[in-house]
Amino acid sequence: MTESVTISLDAMGGDHGPDVVAPAALAALARNPALRLILVGQAEPVRQALQRHGGQESERLWVHPASEVVAMDEPPSQALRTKKDSSMRVSIQLVKQGEADASISAGNTGALMATARYVLKTLPGIDRPAIMSTIPTKGGYAHMLDLGANVDCTAEHLFQFAVMGSVCAEAIDGVAQPRVGLLNIGEEEIKGNDQVKRACQMLTDSPLNYVGYVEGDGIFKGLADVVVCDGFVGNVALKSSEGVAGLIAHYLRAEFQRNLFTRLAGLIALPVLRSLRGRIDPRQYNGASLLGLRGIVLKSHGGADAFAFGRATETAVLEVRKGVPRMIDQRLESLLAAKESP
């Protein structure tokens, strides 16, 4: 029998709050009989959302009250200091207390990172947690980090990101020796800033399967299973790729609606268009992992719908079953031991 997994959901986070989290939770429970979910938030609005979507509390789904909500534009320091009973913090606290195996929130990214780091603390050898998500490529998808948690990074930080990303690719995808690449402005050794060059040397000297520099277009060519960069570059790259996907969809709709002939052509091409939409749909890849913590926390897109939030839930279950924080800790320990041995 499959061991159950319990996940706490910040039901008040994101642009839509309980009206997305509640139906997403009900759908996730229907797909996974071994899953249990805790909806954390203001009890009455959460229960009303459950009822609107045909659900109710049970042995596998229950509401855990939290009186406060972190606003999407609230400064992280203020949320951490003044809102100790926020749905976001209580959800993470349940992981700390061992009542939940993972936590998911679609709320304020900065506040989520600050709160998760404060409550759970980082793993030994990790200076800063990083946000990692998946990016579609020609060969499937790649794991990319950091995507916004750390704007300024040292070479050591980038090296730690590479280790964490490699562990996740191996654990989640079953890839032996995942290819690790550093995002850079060129593939030549002379390109890049000092941090990237020093990180390149550190990775070259490590037992990781480092394949060198990867340019922006190389992400989507599938040249690496793990793409490492600082949070400033990573967030720009992620949002740009999402924007391009939306632009392509916009142009396709406009062209197929141009006249009667193009509308007929659109009907004929409908199966292909649906397949294309599914492959580049950002909702398929929703659920960014906050790596480097002593626990599992995922960030859902703030505007995610129920389908996208459900995808984040599936990723959380997989990380729990694979024991990702433990695997990162073991890999870092082995790398440190190898470095210190004569």
Phi, psi and omega in degrees: 000136181289131180292140183288153176237133180247126181236133175265132182247127173287098187284348184259353185281164177086184182283339188239349174057225186300333183287349170256316184295319182298306179295327177296320179295316180297318179293321180296319179295323179293327181280329188233100182295341182267006184263140172232139185233141175246120178267113184259125180166191178292117196305312186294310177301323180292316179295323178295321178296319177301314181295321180298331183256019173077024181238171176204167180293149181205189178292339181254355183212118179213162183261131175248117187291141171215129192275341187244159180230134176274122180289153183294335181252016183280135178301135182305319181297323179292317179298319182290324185277322190251344184242073183282348177245030178286155179300325179296310183291318180297321179299317179289324179298327177297327175291316179302320183278354180083009179276342176225150180272339181200162178229143178230137177218143173257014185279194181309117186298313181298317179294322180296314180296314181297317181291316180297319180293321181291316185283313187267333185070164181266160177290154175302133179091355178252118179280319183221133172294159180228153177263124181236138175219176180257144181238128179295140179226176178298328183264002182142266174199162178237154174268132183231135178201147006267150184246024174142354182283328186230103183288318180249122183232146172270172176298324179296320178298315180298322178296317178297321177299319180298318179297313182295317179295321179296317178298316181295317179298322179290318183286314186280318185260348182072025181274119176284130180053065179302141178285127182248128178234149175262125178290128185211172181274003177187166181269346183286150183297332183282348184278155173102167177275177185297321181298316181293319180296318180290322176296323178300316180294320179297319181289324177298323181277356183264166177281000177294155180276074184277126184253004176100199182285146176232127175279170184305318180288338180292337177303312187278344174283348180078033182286344180215150175276335179228125179245124186249137178198173175281168187293331179294307180295317183297318181292320177298315181297317181296310182294326177295318180294321177295322179294320178296318178300318178293323180295317178299315179298321179297313181296320179298314178299316182297317182292319181287344179259009186294319179203182183298318181297315181291330176294318177296319177298323179295321178296319179294321183273003187306315179300321180292319180295321178295320178296317179297315180300319180295324184283329182253002181294118180301336181297331180297334186249019181290145179112082180269133182274137173267095187273150178101001180266162175275047182171170184255121177227134178238145177253118173271151176301138183300327181262016184298143173269185184297323179297312182295318180296325177296325177296322177297323178297318179296321178295319179298316179300317181296318180294324177296312183295327180275347181063051187302313179302320179295320179294320177297316179301315181295320181294318178296320180296318180292323178293320179294318179296320179294324181290324184277340182287146182290000000 
